[in-house]
Amino acid sequence: MRIFQLLLVAVALMAGCRWTRSATPTATPTPVEVAPTPRLLLEPTPQPSPASTSTAEPAPVRIVTPVPVATPVPEGSSVELASCCGLLAWVDADRLVVYDAPAGGSPGTWLVQVPEGQRRFLSQRFGLPSPTGIIAIPEPASQRTAVLDLAGNVIDVIPNGGTLTWPSPDGRKVAWLERLPVRTPSSSVNRVMRLWIADLASGERRPLLELQAASLTWLPDSRRLLLGARTPQGERPGIWIIDVDSGQVDVVVEGTFLYNVRLSPDGRRIGYVRALSGEPARDGMWILDLKSGETWRLPLASGFRWAGSGESFWVLVPGSGEQPDTLVLIDARSAVPLRKLELPGQVLNSVWEVSPDGRWVVFWRLQDQRVVAVELVESSLGA
């Protein structure tokens, strides 16, 4: 075990020299300060003053990047899904949408079946899907968003300015963020937005509240939203859960500079990484269990993706030089490495996503700019 720990530290130092090929997280880091304390409730239009909370000082922890200690095994079966461009999203366990500009084909969003590779053209623009089989395509030129089925038929049109729109898991609602004409003190601070909800059956559109935010995620119940946010005045920064019926805000994590905030596919847990706290002992990856309210810290500081549930997640370990990257499966409670998989190449710009059932990983390959899906086969780490 001592040798394993030394290898982890060595690889973490070596990996730090190679992350220049990966961009910063796709979502703007949310200035927040982690407080593994009880949740704070806000009203839909809050005017709060920060409340001080008393927490025990955490013990120092060494931040490392996990690495397999056995010889990497060959990767699982892989299939090329697109010739470019790094825009992708899973629809369900077997299908995803990718933006592609294939030779002899139309550039735009394609629906692709995995692993068969069968594909259907949907739109010239990229949008976000729902597992129920709809996709919301923003159309800025017409100031609207078209909601399509997976045959490419328009089933609804939303006059929301043609902004990025998130369909709910049950396909009944959509949410979007309207940018407001409010100046922010810095480009590193998220803009002030108005959160909107629309009911696709009735056509009702209603604003919920104003906040600083950049993106959002639906919880599986299609009633709540997860956001990295703060009030328009810059107060109560953290990870928010918003009830779309009442507008009630539950600040489940307070803190500064949280990023890579990700909800597990089963909706049980939230993982996030804290950085730039000024206290190295508190930096690293944290997990929040939404049912119990418990939080715990893991000695990791890498990009991660949930592995089909809240029990484990994959961490990307960059290969040395021209060597391929490796994925390592980590137990979410103990941080023990469980499995590994060598990818057929290196990941570009941190674009990689695991399918909802945890069977496939799709990534944007550095060497040829192609989007590739790889089956996450079983492979033990060895001694």
C-alpha positions in Angstrom: 0.0 0.0 0.0 2.9 2.4 0.8 4.3 1.8 -2.7 0.9 2.5 -4.2 0.6 5.8 -2.4 4.1 6.9 -3.6 3.1 6.1 -7.1 -0.1 8.1 -6.8 1.9 11.2 -5.7 4.5 10.7 -8.5 1.9 10.5 -11.1 0.0 13.5 -9.7 3.2 15.6 -10.1 3.8 14.3 -13.6 0.2 14.8 -14.7 0.3 18.4 -13.7 2.7 19.1 -16.6 0.3 17.7 -19.2 -3.1 19.3 -18.4 -2.3 22.1 -20.8 -4.2 20.1 -23.5 -7.3 20.2 -21.3 -9.2 23.4 -21.0 -10.8 24.7 -17.8 -14.1 23.1 -16.7 -16.9 23.7 -19.2 -19.0 25.4 -16.5 -17.6 28.6 -15.0 -16.3 27.9 -11.5 -18.9 29.1 -9.0 -17.5 31.2 -6.2 -18.6 29.3 -3.1 -17.2 28.1 0.3 -17.8 24.5 1.2 -19.6 24.1 4.5 -20.5 20.5 5.2 -23.3 21.8 7.5 -27.1 21.7 7.5 -28.9 23.2 4.5 -29.9 26.9 4.3 -33.4 27.8 3.0 -34.1 30.9 0.9 -37.3 32.4 -0.4 -37.7 32.8 -4.2 -36.6 36.4 -4.1 -34.1 36.4 -1.2 -32.4 39.3 0.5 -30.3 37.3 3.0 -27.3 38.2 5.1 -24.6 35.5 5.3 -24.9 33.4 8.4 -21.8 32.2 10.1 -21.5 28.5 10.7 -19.1 26.7 13.0 -17.4 23.6 11.6 -14.6 21.4 12.9 -11.2 22.0 11.2 -10.6 19.2 8.8 -7.5 17.1 9.0 -4.8 17.8 6.3 -5.1 15.6 3.3 -2.7 15.0 0.4 -4.3 15.6 -3.0 -3.3 12.9 -5.5 -4.3 11.6 -8.9 -5.1 7.8 -8.9 -3.1 5.6 -11.2 -3.3 1.9 -11.9 -0.3 0.0 -10.5 -0.7 -3.0 -12.8 0.1 -3.1 -16.5 -2.8 -1.5 -18.3 -5.1 -4.0 -20.0 -6.4 -3.5 -23.6 -9.4 -1.2 -23.9 -12.9 -2.5 -24.5 -14.6 -2.4 -27.9 -14.7 1.1 -29.4 -16.5 2.8 -32.2 -16.0 6.2 -33.9 -19.2 8.3 -33.7 -18.2 11.7 -35.2 -15.4 13.2 -37.2 -15.4 16.4 -35.0 -16.4 18.7 -33.0 -16.6 17.8 -29.2 -20.3 18.7 -28.7 -22.2 15.6 -27.4 -24.8 14.5 -24.8 -26.3 11.1 -23.9 -30.0 10.7 -24.5 -30.2 7.3 -22.7 -28.1 4.2 -22.3 -27.9 3.4 -26.0 -28.2 6.7 -27.8 -26.5 10.1 -27.8 -26.6 13.3 -29.8 -23.3 14.6 -31.4 -22.5 17.6 -33.5 -20.7 16.4 -36.6 -19.6 17.6 -40.1 -19.3 14.3 -41.9 -17.8 14.1 -45.4 -20.7 14.0 -47.8 -23.2 14.7 -45.1 -25.0 17.6 -43.5 -23.2 19.4 -40.6 -25.3 19.6 -37.5 -26.7 17.4 -34.7 -27.0 13.7 -35.3 -28.7 11.0 -33.2 -26.3 8.0 -33.0 -27.0 4.5 -31.8 -24.3 2.8 -29.7 -22.6 0.5 -30.5 -24.1 0.0 -34.0 -23.3 3.5 -35.1 -26.6 4.0 -36.9 -27.4 7.7 -37.2 -30.1 10.2 -38.1 -29.7 13.9 -38.9 -31.8 16.1 -36.5 -30.9 19.7 -36.9 -28.2 22.2 -38.1 -27.8 23.4 -34.6 -26.9 21.5 -31.3 -29.3 21.1 -28.4 -29.8 19.2 -25.2 -31.9 16.0 -25.1 -34.3 14.4 -22.6 -34.3 10.6 -22.0 -38.0 10.6 -23.0 -37.0 11.3 -26.6 -37.1 15.0 -27.2 -34.3 17.6 -27.9 -34.4 21.3 -27.4 -32.7 23.1 -30.3 -31.9 26.9 -29.7 -32.5 29.1 -32.8 -31.0 32.5 -32.0 -31.8 33.9 -35.4 -35.6 33.4 -34.9 -35.3 34.1 -31.1 -36.9 30.8 -30.3 -36.2 27.2 -29.3 -37.6 24.3 -31.3 -38.5 21.1 -29.4 -38.0 18.1 -31.7 -38.7 14.4 -31.3 -36.0 12.0 -32.2 -37.3 11.7 -35.7 -36.5 15.3 -36.2 -40.2 16.5 -36.2 -40.9 19.8 -34.5 -43.4 19.2 -31.6 -43.2 22.6 -29.9 -41.8 26.1 -30.3 -40.8 28.2 -27.3 -40.3 32.0 -27.7 -37.4 32.3 -25.3 -34.8 34.2 -27.3 -33.2 31.1 -28.7 -31.1 30.4 -25.7 -29.8 27.1 -24.4 -32.7 25.1 -23.0 -32.8 22.1 -20.7 -35.7 19.6 -21.1 -36.8 17.8 -17.9 -36.2 14.0 -17.6 -40.0 13.3 -18.0 -40.2 15.5 -21.1 -43.0 17.7 -19.7 -41.1 20.9 -18.9 -38.1 22.9 -20.0 -35.9 25.4 -18.2 -33.7 28.2 -19.4 -31.6 31.1 -18.1 -32.4 34.6 -19.5 -29.4 37.0 -19.3 -30.3 40.3 -17.6 -28.7 43.6 -18.4 -26.9 43.8 -15.1 -23.2 44.5 -14.9 -20.9 42.1 -13.0 -17.7 43.2 -11.3 -15.6 40.6 -13.1 -15.6 38.3 -16.1 -15.0 35.4 -13.7 -18.3 36.0 -12.0 -21.4 34.5 -13.5 -23.9 36.9 -15.0 -27.2 37.7 -13.4 -29.9 35.5 -15.0 -33.7 35.0 -14.7 -34.6 31.4 -14.4 -37.7 30.4 -16.5 -39.8 27.2 -16.6 -42.2 26.3 -19.3 -44.8 23.5 -19.4 -44.9 21.9 -22.8 -48.4 20.6 -22.5 -50.1 23.8 -21.5 -47.7 26.3 -23.0 -47.4 28.2 -19.7 -44.2 30.1 -19.2 -43.2 31.6 -15.9 -40.1 33.2 -14.3 -39.0 31.6 -11.0 -36.3 33.9 -9.6 -33.2 35.9 -10.5 -29.7 34.7 -9.6 -26.1 34.5 -10.8 -25.7 31.2 -12.6 -24.3 29.7 -15.8 -26.0 26.2 -16.2 -28.3 23.8 -14.5 -29.2 20.1 -14.2 -32.6 18.5 -13.6 -33.0 16.0 -10.8 -34.6 12.7 -11.8 -38.0 13.7 -10.3 -38.4 16.5 -12.8 -39.4 18.8 -10.0 -36.1 20.2 -8.9 -33.1 21.8 -10.5 -29.4 21.7 -9.4 -27.3 24.9 -10.0 -24.1 26.5 -8.9 -25.4 29.9 -8.0 -25.6 33.0 -5.8 -28.1 35.8 -5.3 -28.0 38.7 -7.8 -26.3 40.7 -5.0 -23.6 38.0 -4.8 -24.7 36.5 -1.5 -25.2 32.9 -0.5 -22.8 31.4 -3.1 -22.9 27.6 -3.4 -24.8 24.7 -4.8 -28.5 25.3 -5.0 -31.5 23.0 -5.4 -34.6 24.8 -6.6 -38.2 23.5 -6.5 -39.7 24.5 -9.8 -43.3 24.5 -8.5 -42.8 26.7 -5.4 -39.5 28.5 -6.3 -38.1 27.5 -2.9 -34.3 27.4 -2.8 -32.3 24.9 -0.8 -28.6 25.8 -0.5 -27.2 22.3 0.0 -23.5 23.4 -0.1 -22.0 26.8 0.6 -18.6 27.7 -0.6 -16.3 29.6 -3.0 -14.7 28.2 -6.2 -16.6 25.0 -6.6 -16.5 23.3 -10.0 -17.3 20.1 -11.8 -20.5 19.9 -9.9 -22.2 16.7 -11.0 -25.3 14.8 -10.0 -25.2 11.0 -9.9 -27.6 9.4 -12.5 -29.7 8.0 -9.7 -30.0 11.5 -8.1 -28.7 10.3 -4.8 -25.4 12.2 -4.6 -23.6 15.3 -5.8 -19.9 15.3 -6.4 -17.9 18.5 -6.7 -14.3 19.8 -6.5 -13.2 22.7 -4.4 -10.1 24.7 -5.3 -8.4 28.0 -4.5 -9.6 28.0 -0.9 -6.4 29.1 0.6 -6.6 26.1 2.9 -5.0 23.0 1.1 -6.5 20.7 3.7 -10.0 21.7 2.4 -9.3 21.5 -1.3 -10.2 18.4 -3.3 -13.2 16.4 -4.2 -16.3 16.3 -2.0 -19.5 14.2 -2.1 -22.9 15.1 -0.7 -25.5 12.5 0.0 -28.8 14.2 -0.6 -30.9 11.8 1.5 -28.8 11.9 4.7 -27.2 15.3 4.2 -23.8 13.8 4.9 -20.7 15.2 3.1 -17.2 13.7 2.9 -14.0 14.6 1.3 -11.8 12.4 -1.0 -8.1 12.9 -1.6 -8.5 13.5 -5.3 -8.2 16.5 -7.6 -9.1 15.3 -11.1 -11.9 15.4 -13.5 -14.5 12.8 -12.6 -17.8 11.3 -14.0 -20.3 9.2 -12.2 -20.3 5.5 -13.2 -24.0 4.9 -13.6 -25.0 5.3 -9.9 -23.8 7.1 -6.8 -21.7 4.2 -5.6 -18.6 4.9 -7.8 -17.1 7.3 -10.3 -14.4 7.3 -13.0 -11.4 9.5 -12.8 -9.3 10.5 -15.9 -5.6 9.9 -15.5 -3.5 11.6 -18.3 -0.9 9.4 -20.0 2.7 10.5 -20.0 3.9 12.1 -23.3 2.1 10.4 -26.2 0.8 7.5 -24.0 -3.0 7.1 -23.9 -5.1 8.3 -21.0 -6.5 5.9 -18.5 -9.8 5.8 -16.6 -9.8 4.5 -13.0 -13.0 3.5 -11.3 -13.1 4.8 -7.7 -15.3 3.8 -4.8 -17.3 6.9 -3.8 -17.1 6.2 -0.1 -13.6 4.9 0.4 -11.7 6.4 -2.6 -10.3 2.9 -3.2 -9.5 2.2 -6.9 -11.6 -0.6 -8.2 -10.9 -1.0 -12.0 -9.0 0.7 -14.8 -9.4 1.1 -18.5 -6.8 2.4 -21.1 -8.4 4.6 -23.6 -7.5 4.5 -27.3 -6.0 7.9 -27.2 -6.0 11.1 -25.2 -9.0 13.2 -24.2 -9.2 16.7 -25.7 -10.5 19.7 -23.8 -11.8 17.5 -21.0 -14.7 16.3 -23.2 -15.8 12.9 -22.0 -19.1 11.5 -20.6 -20.2 8.2 -19.2 -23.5 6.7 -20.4 -26.4 6.7 -17.8 -26.1 3.0 -17.2 -22.3 3.2 -16.9 -21.6 0.8 -19.8 -20.0 3.3 -22.2 -17.7 6.3 -22.2 -17.6 8.7 -25.1 -14.7 11.2 -25.5 -13.2 13.7 -27.9 -9.9 12.3 -29.0 -6.9 14.6 -29.2 -5.0 12.8 -31.9 -7.6 13.1 -34.7 -10.4 15.2 -33.2 -12.9 12.3 -33.5 -15.6 11.4 -31.0 -15.1 7.8 -29.9 -17.2 5.5 -27.7 -15.5 2.8 -25.6 -17.1 0.0 -23.7 -16.2 0.0 -20.0 -15.3 -3.6 -19.7 -14.3 -5.3 -16.4 -10.6 -5.1 -15.5 -9.1 -5.4 -12.1 -6.3 -3.2 -10.9 -4.0 -5.9 -9.8 -1.4 -5.8 -7.0 
